[in-house]
């Protein structure tokens, strides 16, 4: 039973973390559309996830969606100013 408790608290098994990893993999493969979907999925689970916001902002910037990139960057900075 203790093994399950450890797994439950392991960040690597957190669904949002897994979605961010999937998004990062898709970004590396050049599939920005799928990466955006995974970052959005991570944000549905944790709207203040700064890593997901930063990743999404990067995707938006690469797609020249600058107003959307600015909005997610502002949100990330409001959550974690440093």
N, C-alpha and C positions, 0 to 999 in steps of 0.2 A: 504493500500500500504506500509506503514511503516513496517508492520510485514514481508512482503516479503524482504524488504531491510535488516532487521535484520537477517533473515534466510540466505540471500545471503552472509553475512559476518560472519556467525557462523562457526567456524572451524569444528564443529561436522557434518556439512552438506557438507564439502569439500570432493569431491570424493577420493582424495588421502588419507585423514584421515580415511575415511570409509574403504578403501582397507587395510590400516594398521591394523585397528581394526579386520577386517575379517582374515587377516593373523595371528594376535595374537591369535585369537580364534582357528584357525586351528592348530597352534603350540601347544596350550594347549590341544587340542584333539588328538595330535599325528600325524596329517596329514601334515607332512612337505612338501610334494609335492604340496599340495594345498596352503599351506602358502607361499611357494616360488612364486607360480603364483600370489598371491595377492600382495606380496612385489614388484614383477616385474611390476605389473599393476600400483602400486603407483609411481614407478620410471619412468614409461612412462609419467605420468602426471607431475612429478617434479623430474628430474634427480638428483637434489641436495638435495633431502629429506633425511636428516641425519637419521631420525628414520627408514625409509624404508631401507636405506643402512645398518644400524646396525642390523636390523632384518634379512635381507638377509644374512649378514655375520654370524650371529648366526646359521641360517639354514645350510649354507655351512659348518661351523665348525662341527655341529652335524652329517653331512654326510661325514665327513673327506675329504671335498673338500677344502683343505687348501690353495691352490694357489688362488682360487676364493675368499675365505674368506679374504685373505690378500689384494687382489685387492680392494674389496669393503671397507675394513677397511681403507686402504690408501686414498681412495677417500673421505670417511667420514671425516677423519682427515684433509684433505686438505681444506675441506669446513668449518669445525668447529674444530679447533685445541685444543680448551679447552673443 
